[in-house]
């Protein structure tokens, strides 16, 4: 019995321990190939994004310098000086190489409207957007996943009907309309409801940044826009989580878990919810990627000085380099978030690696 209990040698003289080591190295090798493939795919997406960003506005008919100048150049000398300053007098291949070199070094050009480096302008406007959209994304994800889990587990109940119907109703409303409604009711005041919140802005004029009163003032200003985005995005997570969990409830492994004596709460949390979270992981990661782009309509309605409002202002000039810079930053954030989702997906579900 002792001899049988030890590692037997099979065909080819390999032991069971060797077979286990081979299987383990195969799993690591599979994930390594999966990781390499996803990274190469993301690099390809980045290369395509750079090409698209460069040629997006240059394919438009007409002279780009005259379009950007908007009639401000009264003499040919002024037009030539503008072209020289921004490199528009170079051949197109040379412009593209210069664009790649400047982009990789962090130089996104000079804003035509603000006369400051675009990279500094984007960094300055990025934090209000991250604060606004990041907070609402986290809240919408946490509340939406909870609603989806409970709604699927209690399918057909009153809670399921109310949560599904309510989230669908909020999802069907345009974000700007919901924001204006909140401003009219809770900021301006309506009937017996007084105006409790400011109509826009990130902070009051007399607020001191870095102090407790300044932080509370920022929270006070962001309450309505964060509430608007949270309610608008709630259905994204709730409906996907509900649908994914309903697909898992009919699987045989849940019956096996119950047969082992696990309670329903343990079966739901340890097995069903963990597997149902896989599709939701992708949605959460991509939503975090879109945090950098911001919500253009909400930032415009509530006058939040973020990237969304910056892009809107750049369209009116038009501030070509600001538009190009925001497009680059937004595209890079989405590609990076998609890569992170794929990597986490491969760790959570080994079947994805193959």
N, C-alpha and C positions, 0 to 999 in steps of 0.2 A: 504493500500500500504506500509505503514511503517512496518507493521508486516511481510508482505511478503518479504520485503527487508532485514529483519534480518536473522540470521542464522537459517534455518529450521532444525528440528530434523528428521532424517530418521530412517531406521530400526535399532533396537537395541538401540535407544535413543542417537546415536552419531550425533553431529553437523557437519556442513560443515567445520568448523574450525578444528575439531578433525580429519576429513578426510584428510584435507590438511596437518596437522601435521604428520599424519601417512604416507602419501605419501612422505613427505620430509624426515622423518626418514628412510623410505624404501629405498630412493635413497642413503642416506648416508650409510645405512647398506650394500647396494649393492656394492658401491664403496669400503667400508671397506673390504668386503669379496674378492673383486677383488684385492685390494692392498695386502691383506694377502696371497692370492694364488700366486701372482706374486713374492712376496718376498720369499716365501717358495720354489718356482720353481728356483729362482736364487741361493738360498742356496744349493739346490740339485745340480745345475750345478757347483757351486764352489767345492762341495765335490767330484764330479766326476772328475773335473779338477785336484784336488790335487792327487787323485788316479792315474790318467793318467800320471801326471807329475812325480810321483815317479816310476811307473813301466815302463815308456816308454823306458828308456835306460837299465833298469835292465833285460828286457826280451831278450836282445841280447845274442847270444851264446858267450861263452868264459868268462874269468876272467875279471871283470870290472877294477880291479886294473892294470892288465897287459895292457889292452886296453888304459887306461888313461895314463899309464906310457910311452907307445910308446917305449919300449926297454931301458928306462933310468935306470932301476934297474938291477944292475949287480950281486947282491947277494940276497939270500932269506931274510936276515935281513932288507935290504932296502925296500923290498916288504912288509914285515910284518909291518914295521914302517909306511909306506904309508897307509896301511889298518887301522892301529890303529888311525892315525891322522884324517882320514876322516870317521871313523866309519864303514868301510867295513868289519871288522872282526866280527861284531855283527850279530845275526840272523835276517832274513828279517823282521819279525814283529817288532822287537826292532828298526831296522833301520827306519821303517815307523813311529813309534811313535816319535822317535827322529826328523825325518823330519818334522812331524806336529808341534812339540813343537818349533823347530827352525824357521819354516816358520811363525807361528803365532807371534813369538817374533821379526820378521824382520831379522833373521839371515839366509841368503841364501848361506852361505859357503864362502870359500876363492878361488879366481881365481887362477888356475894353471899357467896361463901365466903372469898375472900382480901382483900376490902375494898381493892383497888387497881384502877387503871384497866385495863380489859381489853386495850387496845392495848399497854400496858407488859408485861402478863402474856404476851401472845402473842409479842411480840418476844423476851422472855426465854426462852420455851420453843421458839421457832422454830429456834434454832441447833443444839441437840442433834438435832432432827429432820432438818435439812438435812445435818448431818454424817453421821447414820446412813443415811438413805434416799438422799441424794445420792451417797455413796461406793458403796453397793451398786448403785445404778442405773448408774453409770459402769462399774463392774466387770462387771456382768451384761451391759450393752450391748456392751462391747469383746469379752468372751469369747464371748458369744452370736453376735455377727456373725461372728467368726472361725470358730466351729464351723459356722455355717450356710453360709458360703462354701466351706469345705473339704468339708463333707458333700455339698453340691450338686455341686461340681466332681468329687468322687470318688463319685458316686452308686452305691449298692449295695456299696460297699467295707465292710470290717470297721469302719473308723473311722466311716463314716456310720451304720451300724447301732448301734454302741455309743453314739455321741454323741446320736443321735435317741432311742434307747430310754432312755438315762440321763436326758436332759433332760425327757422326758415323765414318767418315774417321779417325778422331783423336783417337777415341776409339779403332779402329782396329790396330793402330800402337803399337808395343811393347814400353813400357816406356823407356827401356834402349836405343833402337834405336833412339827414338825421342830425348833423352838427348844427345846422341853422335852427332846427326845431329846439334843440337843447339851449341854444343861445337865446331864442325868443322866450322860452319858458323859465329857465333857471338863471340866466344872466340879466336879461332886460326885465323879466318879471311878467307874469300873466295872471290876472284875476287876483285871487287871494295868495298866490305864490309870489314872494318877493324875489328880487334879483340878488342871488346869493354869490354868484361867481362872476369874474371879469369876462368881458366879451372877447378878449383876445390878448395876445402877447405872451411872453415867457415869464416876465416878472414885472413888478411895479417900478416906477421911476426912482422912488426913494428907497428901494430894497438894497440891502448890503449883501453882495455875494459872499459865501463862505461862512455866514453866521446862521444861527438856528432860525432866526426870523426870516432870513433870505431863503433858506431851504423850504420853510413852511409856505412862504409866498410863492415859490415856484410850484410846489405841490398844489396850491390853491389855483394857480393859473392853468395847470395841466389837467385838472380833474375832469373837466368836460371833454376836451379832446381825447384823453385816454379812455374815458367811458364810451365815447362814440366809436373809436376803433375797436375796443374790446367787444362791444355788442355786435358790431358789423362783422367781425371775424369769428365770432363764436361758433357759427354753424360749420365752418371749415373743419374744426376739430371734432365737434360733437357728432356730426353725421358720419364722418369717416370712421371714427372710433366705434360708433354704434354698429355700422355695417360690417366692419372687420370683426368685431366681437360676435355678432350673430353668425358669421361664417364659421367661427371657431367652436360655437356651442354644440354643433352636431358632430364633432370629431370623436373618434373612438378613445383617444387618450384621456379625455375628460371622464368617460364612463369608467375607464380603468382607475383613474385617480379616486373616483367616488367609491369604487369597489375596495380600495385599500383602506377606506374608513375616513378619508379626509372630509371635513365639513365643506359646505357650499362656498363659504367665504374663502377658505383656503384653496379650493379648486379654482375659484374665480381669480384670486390675486396671484397665486403661484404659477398657474398654468395658462388659463384662458387669456387673461389680460396681458401677460408677457408676450404671448405670440401675437395677439391682436394689436399690440403697440407698434409692430413693424411698419405697416403702411403709414401710421401716424408719425413715426420718426422722420420719414421723408418730408412730410408736410411741415413739421416743426422746424426742421433744418432749413428748408427753403424759405420759410417765413422769416427765420433769423437772417437769412441772406438778404431778404428784401428790406430788412431794418435800415440798411445804409441808404437805400433809395428814398425811404420815407413815404409818407402819404401826401401826395401833392395837393389833393383837394382839401384835406383836413388842415394842412399847414397854411393853405391859402385862406380858408374860411376863418381860422382862429388866429391868423397872423403870427404863426410860430416861425421864427427865423432859422429854419432848417434847410436841408438840401432840396426838399420839394419846392419850397418857396423860392430858393435860389435858382432852380431850373426854370421856374415860371418867369422870374424877373429876367433871366438870360434870354428867354425867347423874345422878349419885347425889344431888345436892343438891335439885332441879335448879338449876344456875346458868345461867339463861336467857341472860344477856348474853354469857357466855363461849361458850355453844353457838352463839349467833348470830354472834359475832365469828369463831370458827373456821370456821364455814360460809362467811362472807363471804370470808375470806382464802383458803380452799381453792378456792372457786368462781372467784375472781379469778385465781388462779394457773393453773388449768386453762384458762380462757378465753384468758389471755395466752399460754400455751404453745401452744394450738391456733392462735392467730393467727400466732405465730412459725413454726409448722410449715407453715402455708399459704403464708406469704411465701417461706420457703426452698424450698418445693415449686415455687412459680411461677418462681423463679430457676433451679432445676435442670432443670425440664421445661417448655419453652415451650408445649407443647400444653395444659397446665393453664390457661393464661391465657385461652384461648378457650372 
